[in-house]
Amino acid sequence: MHYIRNVVIEQIVLDNLKEIIGYVSAYENEFVQLVMETDVRQRNKDLAKHKNGWWKSKQGQRNWIICFSVSMRII
């Protein structure tokens, strides 16, 4: 069996994380726009999926409020 040392995996993850952070820093506006568009698409899918009766439940209302609050913090 073959094993990869933890330090090797940690270095790979760290390098990838630095690359992602570099991209986000360089293209912050585009990244925020992409995240917001993805979030809106996902929420639209969720609402369409649950539109029959979802909003009528208290849990559905709480979930929507939480999602909306998180989205507003991103903006």
Number of C-alpha atoms within 10 A of each C-alpha: 2 4 5 7 8 9 9 10 11 11 11 12 12 12 12 12 12 12 12 12 13 12 12 14 11 11 11 13 10 11 14 14 12 12 13 16 12 12 14 13 12 12 15 13 12 12 15 11 10 12 13 9 8 17 15 10 9 10 11 16 13 12 13 16 12 12 13 12 11 11 14 10 7 9 8
